[in-house]
């Protein structure tokens, strides 16, 4: 049960081929957006979860939150791409906001997403990899001249990295603008990793539904389907 709950959190290689585009690395970027999420299992199935995000919490405050029954903390991750949440979901009988940190006035966690379905790709002693269908309304904008990291499945479906686990807001590694930043990071068996500097802005929209690849190991990461 605990493994399944960990698997579903997102809102969660023996033969992979690694290829890095030969290009000069862009300047380092200062990242300011992080995901600190509490996830609640709902309904009869552990697959369906609600994700609540705190934008005001410090890493220490988030770490200190006791986890209630039926809840789980997501890994602390940095968003490596500028993004916008155009709207948030709302469901009858479900609170839109919740209070987990007493020292922050009001209800600091707000509902941002709902996990609808999960397909396990691989289990491993140190984690798992899975595809998830997530209800959210977001837009990511990768600027022209920046580096993107992609994993492509055997059918040609491409997933672009947008979140990566870090231990604090002052992290220094990895440098996602470095061509070798993820050279040793394993993806699902049979998937191909590539990285490139894009000439034009890449816009990725989730108009209500996002399909994501979640790699839950240390460090964890999340990739969105193009």
N, C-alpha and C positions, 0 to 999 in steps of 0.2 A: 504494500500500500504506500509506504513512504517513498519507494522508488518511483511509483506511478505519479504521485503528487509532485515529486521533483521534476519528473519528465515533462509534465504539462505546464509548469511555470514558464511564463515568458518574461500577464500577459503576459517558453521555454520552449590511419590509412596504411592499408598494407600495399596498395597499388596506385595511390594517387599520383598524378603527374604534376610537377610544379614548374611553372614558367613565369618569369618576371620580365616585363617590358624593359628594354634597355633605354633608359632615359635619365636625365639628370633629376635628382630629387627636388621637389618644390620646397619652399621654406616651411619650417615647422609651424604648426597651428596651435594657438592657445584654445583649449577646449573648456567650455563653461557649462555645458548641459550634461546632467547625470540622471540616471534612473534609479530611484529608490522606491521599490514597489512591494506592497503586501498583496498576496493573492488568496482568494477565498474560493474553496470548492463549493459548488451549489448543485442542487438536484440530486438525482439518484446515482449519477455517474461522476467520477472524479475528473472526467475529461473536461467538463464545463467548469470554467473558473472565471471569476471577476478579478480584474487587476486595478488596484488603487495606487496612485502615485503621489509622493510628497515632494513638492518643489522647494519647500522651506527648510526641510530637515538637513542637519549635518550628518556626516557619516557616523559620528559617534552616537548621535541621537537615534539614528536608524538601527545601529547595532544593538542599542540598549533595549529596544522594544521587545517585551515578552511575546512569544507567538501563541495566540489563542488556538484552541482546538479547531480544526478545520481550516486553518490558515497556514501560509508559508511565506517566507521572505524570498524574493528573487535575488540573484547576485547583484551587487552594486556595479553598475556599468556606466561608461562614458558614451555619450552619443557623438559619433565622429563626423556627423553631417548636420548642417543647419536644417532644422525642421519646424513644422508648424502643426499644431493640433487644431483643426478647423472646427471641430465640434466634439462633444463628449457624449457617450451613450447614457441613456436613462431608462430604467425598467420599473414597472409598477411593483411596489413592495420592497424595492432595493434602495438603500440609502445612497445618495449621490456623493456624500462626503462622510468621513469618519475621523475620530480623534484617537490617535495612538500615542501622542507625545504631549503630556500635560503642560509642559513649560511653553509650548507654542499656543498662543491664543486661538480659539475657534477649532474647527475641524480641518486639519491640515492635509489629510489624504483625500484625494478626489478620484472618483471612478473614471478610468480612461479607456478601458478595453474589456472585451470578453473573449475568452478562448472557446472556440466552438468545436474544434476537432483536432486530433493529434495522430500522426502516423509514425511509429518508431522505425528508424532506419537501422540503427546499430546500438547494441549494448556493449559496454566495455567495463573492465574492473574499476576504472577511474571515471566513469561517466557514461553518457549516451548522446546520440544524435537523433533528431526527429524533425519532421515537417509539421507545421501547425497552421490552422486557419484561424485568424484573429479578427474580431469585429472591432475596427477603429477607423477614424477618419483623419488621416495624416497626409502630409506632403513633405518629402525630403528633397533638398536642392544641393547637389554636389557641384561646387563652382568649377567653371572652366579653369584649367591649369592645375587642378588638384588631382591627387592620386586616388583611385578606387581599387578595391580588392573584391574579386569575384570567385565564386565556386559554381561550376557548371555540371549538371547531372548528365548521365549517359544519353538522355533524350534531348539535350541541348537547352534545357531550362537554366537560366542564369540567375544567381542570387548574389546581391551586393551587400557587403558588410556595412552595418550601420551602428552596432553597439558592441562594446567589448569590455570585459570585466577588469576593474581596477580596484585597488585597495584604498585609495584616497583621491581627493580632488587635486592633490599635488603630484600626481604620478608623472614620471619622466619617460617611461618605456611602456609599450613600444612607441616609436615615432611612426605614425601611420603614413607619413609622406615618404618614408624610406622604402625603396624597392625590395629590401630584404626583411622588412618588419615581420612578415608572417611566413617566411620561407620554411620554417620548421613546424608550422601549425597544421595539425592533421584535420582533414575533412572526411566526409563519408567515403567508403571504399568505392573506387571507380569514378569519383568526381574529379574534375580538373580545376586546379587553382590557377588564376592569372591575375596580373596587376598591371595597370596602365595609368598614364596621365591623360586625362580627357581634354580634348580641344574645345568642346562645347559643354555648356551646363547640362547636367543630367538631372532630370526631374522625375521623381518616383512618387506616384500618388496611390493612396489606398482609399478608394471611394467607398468606404463602408466595410470592405474586407481586404485584409492583407494576408498573403501566403508567405510564411517565413520558415527559414531553416534555423533551428536552435541547436547549438553545440554546447552541451552542459558537461564541461570538464573544467580543469583549472589551467588557464583561465577560460571562462565561458564566453560565448559570442552569439550574436543574432544577425542573420542575413535576410534581406527581403527580396522576393522574386521580382524581376523586372516586368 
